[in-house]
């Protein structure tokens, strides 16, 4: 049950930000040739923002939900909103396949269950 909606939304935004940073850390090597074979650069640049985003995301989500499973499932849902969009926009891989659209729908449902199910 969510007891603090502002903290829930702050946590969700931090999870989204963390997944955006994680997408760039892991996938830039396939999108821009400069990033090929630069795992140390990628790790040094993105690890701290990713860590803080997820740490504080869990912190705010836990305060909003008073449980650990809820934040985990919301983080998963946020990842499935970020990854298809960035992969489509930056890597040119379509998210408009039946399988991907069903997964996106299900991830939205997971977030909505956590948000509205008391």
Backbone bond lengths (Angstrom), bond angles and torsions (degrees), N, CA, C in turn:
res aa  C-N    CA-C-N  psi(-1)  N-CA   C-N-CA  omega(-1)  CA-C   N-CA-C  phi
1 X - - - 1.445 - - 1.531 109.07 -
2 X 1.275 115.58 133.60 1.463 120.20 -180.00 1.524 108.61 -85.35
3 X 1.323 115.38 126.64 1.464 120.59 -179.97 1.525 112.12 -106.53
4 X 1.332 116.83 -12.85 1.468 120.23 -176.78 1.528 108.68 -146.38
5 X 1.332 115.78 96.13 1.467 120.35 -176.16 1.527 114.11 -65.43
6 X 1.331 120.07 -39.02 1.472 118.04 176.80 1.530 112.76 -59.29
7 X 1.335 117.03 -41.27 1.467 119.41 178.20 1.524 110.88 -67.47
8 X 1.326 117.26 -34.74 1.460 120.85 176.01 1.530 110.09 -59.53
9 X 1.317 116.72 -47.62 1.463 120.14 -177.49 1.535 111.75 -70.39
10 X 1.324 117.74 -34.61 1.471 119.82 174.46 1.522 109.26 -63.24
11 X 1.336 116.34 -45.22 1.463 120.25 177.54 1.520 111.99 -60.19
12 X 1.324 116.88 -42.75 1.459 120.54 178.78 1.526 111.04 -62.32
13 X 1.319 116.98 -42.62 1.468 120.65 177.84 1.525 111.22 -63.64
14 X 1.327 117.08 -39.49 1.464 119.99 178.11 1.530 111.21 -67.40
15 X 1.340 117.96 -39.69 1.465 120.21 174.70 1.525 110.44 -61.03
16 X 1.323 116.32 -43.58 1.466 120.27 179.37 1.524 110.40 -61.37
17 X 1.315 116.94 -45.41 1.463 121.33 178.23 1.531 110.75 -61.20
18 X 1.318 117.15 -43.92 1.464 121.04 177.86 1.518 112.05 -59.53
19 X 1.330 116.76 -41.57 1.465 119.83 179.08 1.532 111.75 -70.04
20 X 1.317 117.07 -31.82 1.470 119.73 175.74 1.531 109.18 -65.06
21 X 1.322 116.90 -48.97 1.472 119.71 177.07 1.529 111.17 -59.35
22 X 1.322 117.02 -42.48 1.470 120.65 -179.83 1.527 110.79 -63.38
23 X 1.335 116.96 -38.46 1.468 119.64 178.11 1.526 109.71 -59.98
24 X 1.322 116.61 -47.17 1.460 119.46 -179.43 1.529 111.61 -66.44
25 X 1.329 117.51 -38.60 1.461 119.29 179.40 1.523 110.99 -61.47
26 X 1.304 116.92 -43.91 1.467 120.16 -172.53 1.523 114.01 -89.09
27 X 1.313 118.67 -29.24 1.463 120.49 -170.37 1.520 115.59 -110.98
28 X 1.325 118.23 -9.14 1.468 119.65 178.07 1.522 111.75 -57.79
29 X 1.326 117.05 -31.76 1.466 121.03 179.96 1.529 112.45 -60.71
30 X 1.310 117.75 -23.79 1.459 121.30 -178.98 1.520 113.03 -96.67
31 X 1.338 116.03 -14.48 1.460 120.54 -176.32 1.528 111.82 -100.24
32 X 1.334 117.13 -39.77 1.450 121.84 -177.74 1.526 109.25 -123.15
33 X 1.303 116.43 126.58 1.465 120.25 -175.09 1.530 112.35 -61.92
34 X 1.339 118.33 -27.45 1.454 120.07 179.87 1.531 111.52 -58.75
35 X 1.332 117.36 -33.82 1.457 121.96 -175.51 1.526 113.31 -80.51
36 X 1.328 118.07 -9.99 1.462 119.62 -179.96 1.524 110.06 -59.04
37 X 1.307 116.42 136.93 1.471 123.22 176.12 1.529 113.41 57.47
38 X 1.316 117.16 35.30 1.468 121.52 176.44 1.536 110.41 -126.17
39 X 1.328 116.82 56.63 1.471 117.84 -178.21 1.523 113.06 -66.45
40 X 1.335 117.86 -31.39 1.465 119.58 -179.34 1.525 109.86 -68.83
41 X 1.329 117.11 -44.98 1.465 120.11 177.90 1.526 110.60 -58.22
42 X 1.316 114.70 -48.48 1.460 120.35 -178.33 1.519 111.28 -60.11
43 X 1.311 116.10 -43.86 1.466 120.27 -179.33 1.519 111.00 -66.08
44 X 1.329 117.37 -44.36 1.462 120.51 -178.49 1.527 112.44 -66.12
45 X 1.317 116.99 -37.81 1.458 120.69 -176.91 1.523 112.13 -75.26
46 X 1.325 117.07 -42.58 1.465 119.76 -169.88 1.524 115.61 -100.27
47 X 1.315 119.33 -19.63 1.466 120.36 -172.94 1.526 113.64 -62.40
48 X 1.312 117.29 -44.00 1.471 119.96 -177.98 1.530 111.01 -65.21
49 X 1.347 119.40 -48.99 1.470 117.78 178.20 1.533 112.62 -62.11
50 X 1.340 117.15 -36.61 1.460 119.76 178.27 1.528 109.74 -64.03
51 X 1.321 116.35 -48.80 1.458 120.50 -178.83 1.516 112.92 -58.99
52 X 1.325 116.96 -46.81 1.459 119.90 179.45 1.528 111.68 -66.01
53 X 1.321 116.77 -40.38 1.470 119.67 179.62 1.521 111.16 -59.79
54 X 1.326 116.77 -47.27 1.459 119.30 -178.67 1.528 112.03 -73.37
55 X 1.320 117.58 -38.60 1.453 119.44 -179.89 1.528 110.44 -60.98
56 X 1.342 116.02 -50.60 1.462 118.98 -179.73 1.527 111.63 -71.80
57 X 1.324 117.29 -31.01 1.464 119.70 175.09 1.514 111.11 -59.54
58 X 1.333 117.02 -47.16 1.465 120.88 177.68 1.526 110.22 -64.38
59 X 1.318 116.36 -40.50 1.469 120.74 179.50 1.531 110.83 -57.00
60 X 1.329 116.76 -52.61 1.462 120.30 -179.33 1.525 111.90 -66.77
61 X 1.314 116.91 -40.75 1.465 119.84 179.58 1.517 111.13 -63.80
62 X 1.326 116.68 -42.31 1.467 118.78 179.37 1.533 110.37 -62.77
63 X 1.334 116.46 -41.47 1.461 119.16 177.08 1.522 111.79 -62.94
64 X 1.324 116.85 -32.84 1.458 120.77 -179.55 1.522 112.73 -79.37
65 X 1.349 117.19 -28.66 1.464 120.17 -171.44 1.535 114.23 -117.57
66 X 1.322 117.40 -16.99 1.467 122.46 -179.20 1.525 113.24 56.98
67 X 1.304 116.34 37.07 1.466 122.34 176.04 1.522 108.43 -159.48
68 X 1.324 116.33 163.12 1.467 120.75 179.07 1.523 113.07 -97.25
69 X 1.330 118.65 -28.26 1.459 119.53 -179.29 1.526 112.49 -65.91
70 X 1.304 117.03 -40.11 1.462 120.39 -179.92 1.517 112.52 -57.99
71 X 1.343 118.21 -52.46 1.460 118.91 178.27 1.523 113.41 -59.05
72 X 1.329 117.08 -37.35 1.464 119.67 179.53 1.522 110.96 -62.31
73 X 1.324 116.03 -44.41 1.467 119.53 -178.64 1.527 111.75 -70.80
74 X 1.320 117.24 -35.34 1.467 119.80 176.17 1.526 110.18 -66.88
75 X 1.327 117.85 -39.30 1.469 120.73 176.64 1.518 110.74 -61.38
76 X 1.328 116.70 -41.26 1.462 120.25 176.38 1.529 110.43 -60.68
77 X 1.323 116.20 -46.26 1.462 119.63 179.54 1.515 111.92 -60.52
78 X 1.322 116.75 -41.59 1.468 120.44 178.40 1.515 110.89 -62.51
79 X 1.329 117.10 -36.88 1.467 119.69 -179.86 1.518 111.34 -64.25
80 X 1.321 116.36 -36.07 1.453 118.80 -178.41 1.520 112.55 -80.46
81 X 1.307 117.17 -7.82 1.462 119.92 170.59 1.528 110.06 -88.65
82 X 1.329 117.00 -37.51 1.467 121.97 -176.41 1.524 111.74 -76.46
83 X 1.322 117.35 -51.42 1.465 120.92 -172.57 1.535 113.22 -58.32
84 X 1.326 120.17 -51.23 1.472 118.03 -179.32 1.519 113.18 -61.69
85 X 1.328 116.73 -38.37 1.468 119.25 -178.25 1.524 111.48 -66.91
86 X 1.337 117.63 -48.89 1.464 120.10 -179.87 1.529 111.64 -66.77
87 X 1.320 117.00 -37.21 1.461 120.17 179.58 1.515 110.49 -65.88
88 X 1.305 116.95 -36.62 1.464 121.17 178.25 1.526 110.46 -71.37
89 X 1.342 116.89 -46.92 1.466 120.26 -176.40 1.528 113.17 -70.04
90 X 1.341 117.20 -40.70 1.460 119.89 -170.93 1.527 114.39 -103.36
91 X 1.321 117.24 -29.23 1.469 119.51 -178.89 1.516 112.00 -104.34
92 X 1.318 116.81 -9.24 1.456 120.41 177.46 1.520 114.56 75.15
93 X 1.333 117.18 13.44 1.463 120.28 177.04 1.519 108.38 -91.64
94 X 1.300 115.67 127.78 1.456 119.22 -175.35 1.520 112.01 -72.91
95 X 1.306 113.81 143.61 1.454 120.05 173.57 1.523 110.11 -98.27
96 X 1.327 115.80 -2.45 1.459 120.60 -174.70 1.525 112.09 -90.51
97 X 1.328 114.37 56.78 1.454 120.68 170.07 1.522 106.28 -112.86
98 X 1.292 116.22 156.67 1.460 119.37 -178.63 1.521 111.32 -56.84
99 X 1.316 116.55 -46.69 1.463 120.87 -178.06 1.528 111.22 -60.73
100 X 1.327 117.65 -47.13 1.459 120.85 -177.82 1.521 111.11 -68.00
101 X 1.309 117.80 -41.17 1.465 120.36 179.95 1.527 111.25 -64.73
102 X 1.326 117.62 -37.98 1.468 120.50 176.38 1.526 109.60 -64.12
103 X 1.323 117.36 -42.90 1.468 120.66 179.33 1.523 111.46 -64.20
104 X 1.317 117.32 -40.32 1.465 120.54 177.58 1.527 109.76 -63.84
105 X 1.313 116.22 -44.50 1.471 120.58 177.69 1.528 110.46 -58.58
106 X 1.317 116.80 -46.09 1.462 120.49 -179.71 1.529 111.88 -64.23
107 X 1.337 117.08 -38.08 1.464 118.90 178.42 1.524 110.68 -66.44
108 X 1.320 117.20 -37.12 1.468 120.10 175.76 1.524 109.50 -63.94
109 X 1.317 116.58 -40.74 1.461 120.54 178.76 1.533 111.13 -62.72
110 X 1.346 117.12 -39.72 1.469 120.56 178.33 1.526 110.13 -60.83
111 X 1.320 117.21 -44.95 1.467 120.25 178.96 1.527 110.19 -63.91
112 X 1.324 117.24 -42.53 1.461 120.29 -179.03 1.533 111.91 -66.43
113 X 1.317 117.62 -37.35 1.471 120.27 176.03 1.523 109.58 -61.38
114 X 1.340 117.17 -44.77 1.454 120.36 179.81 1.533 111.16 -66.18
115 X 1.314 115.90 -32.04 1.460 120.43 -176.96 1.528 112.27 -77.63
116 X 1.326 117.64 -41.22 1.451 120.13 -170.24 1.522 116.11 -111.24
117 X 1.308 119.94 -13.68 1.471 120.90 -179.05 1.515 109.39 -84.19
118 X 1.286 116.38 119.58 1.464 121.01 179.84 1.457 108.95 -93.70
